[in-house]
Amino acid sequence: MDSTISDILSGLKKRLNNGKMLIQSTDGYCYEAECLFNEPATIKNLEQLQNKTPFILPEDYRHFLSLYNGITLFKGVFEGQIELYRVEDIPTHYKTFYEAFYSYLEDDLKDSFPIGYYTDLGMIMINNTKVKKGEKDYMWVTSLDPIIFSYNFQTWLDRTVMAQGNHYWTWCK
């Protein structure tokens, strides 16, 4: 990959003015959006998650957490707000995911855990089975019909930032 998570988020931060930026969304709608960056996750945070859960954190996602223990992207009055959870909040959100979706999912998605959410769509997920196998296409989003991405966290983050929170995967439909 040409860019790194640090590059992606540094580029985003350069466009912010006091944590805010003007976003142009669909049909020319413009709004002011805010991006909030938490302090890095601690080694203790990461160890506690690994000890309390069976989740394997992919290297690129772990790198993100070493920079920011969660972020909020494109917070505004329109669709597109995205929150990436703090490490310590993942087990609570996993419980919500399990109770709401587990019985409806196909078997290949059941061993997954949430790392964030789109306010207008659903939870952002990592497929733990694929991570365990070393596969790089582990990202997906809960929805009435799950949205399966064929890439990793870094690629998802890069495209999400470039699209300013818009659902870029629907543009060719």
N, C-alpha and C positions, 0 to 999 in steps of 0.2 A: 504494500500500500504506500502511496506517495505521501499522504498526509498522516499526521498523528492526532490523537485526541487533543493533545496540547495545542497543536496548530489550529484545529477546528474551533476550539473554544477561545483561543487568543484572537482569531479572526472575528468571531462574534463579538467579543468584548471591545474590539477596536471600533465597531459600529455603534456601540452604545454611548449615550450621553446621559450621565447620572443614572445608569442602569436601565435606561429606556430607549426605545427606537420606534420610528414610524414604520409600520408594516402595511404593505399593499396586499390585500387578499383578493379573493375572487370578485369578478365584476367591478373592479376598480375601487372596492371599499377599502378605505384607509383608516387605521386606528393606531393609537399609541400603545405599545406593548412593553412590558417590563420583563427583565431577566434577572433572576436572583441566584446567587452562587453561594453554597454553604462552604464552610471550612472543610479541609480534607478529612476523610475517615481515618481513624487511628488504627494502628495494628491491633489494638485490643478490640475495637469494634469488629474488625474482620475476623479475628480469632473467635469471638463470641458467636458470630453468625455461623462459622464453620463448625463450631462445637454443638450448637443448638439445632442445626438443620443438616439434611443430607445434600445441600446445594453445593455445586462446584461452580465457582466464579470463573468465567472465562478471563483470559489474560487481559484483553482489551477493556473489559468492564472493570476489572480489578485496578487497572491503570487509571481509569476515570475516577474511581473512588479514592485513589491516592491523591488526586487533585481536588476533588469536590465530593463531599459526602451528601450528594443530592443537589439538584438544581431545579428551578422553575423556569421554563422557557415560554416566551411569548404570552405572558399573562396580560390579558386585556378584556375588552368587552365582546369579543367575537370568538368564533371557534378557533381551535388551534393551541390552546394552552396545554402545556405538557409539564408534568412533574416527574422527575426521577427521584425515587425515594432515598431517604437516608438508610444506611445499612441496618441500623437498629429498628427500623420500621418494617423491614421486609417480612419478618415472621408474622406480624399482625395482618399485613396485607395478603400474605399467603393463606392465612385462615379464611379471610373473606373470599379469595379466589376459590379455595377448596369447597367452601359451603355453597357458593353461587354457581360454579361452572363444572366442577369435577365430574358429576354424574352425566353431564351432557357431552363431554369431550370424547373424541376418538382416543383409543389407547396410546397412540404415539405422541399425544399432547399432554397426557395426564401427569407425567413427571416433569413439570415446569414450575417456575416460580416468577412472581411479579417483581419488576424493578421500577415500575412507574405507571403512569396512565395519561391518556388523552382525555380531557374533560368531556369531549363530545363523541367519544368512540368506545374506549375500554382500556383494560390493563395492558401494559407493555410487558411482554413475557420473554423469559429465556427458557428454552427447552433443555432441561438438565440431561436427558438421555443423549441428545446430540453432543452436548459439551463433553460428557463422559467418553464418548466415542471419538472425540477429537474433530468432529465435524464443525464447519464454520458457518453453516446456515441455520443458526439456532434461534433467531429472533422471530417473534410473532405477536399479534395483538388479539385480545379477546373481542368478540363481536358476535352478532347473531350467526354469522359465518366467519369463523376465525380467519384472520389475515396472516398468511404465512409468508415471511420474507426469505429470500434465498441468500442471506448474508449475515454478517456478524454485527456486534454492537457498534463498532467504529464506523462501519458503512452506514448503518441506520442513523447514527448521530450526525454524520456528515450530510446526508441527504435531508434530514429533518431540519438542520440549521440552514442549509441552502434554500429549502422550500419555506422557511420562516413559519414552520408549524403546520403548513397546509398538507393535506393528504396527497402527497406527490404520486403515490402508487395508483391513484385513480385517474391520472391525467391522460393516459392512453386508452381509457375505456370509453 
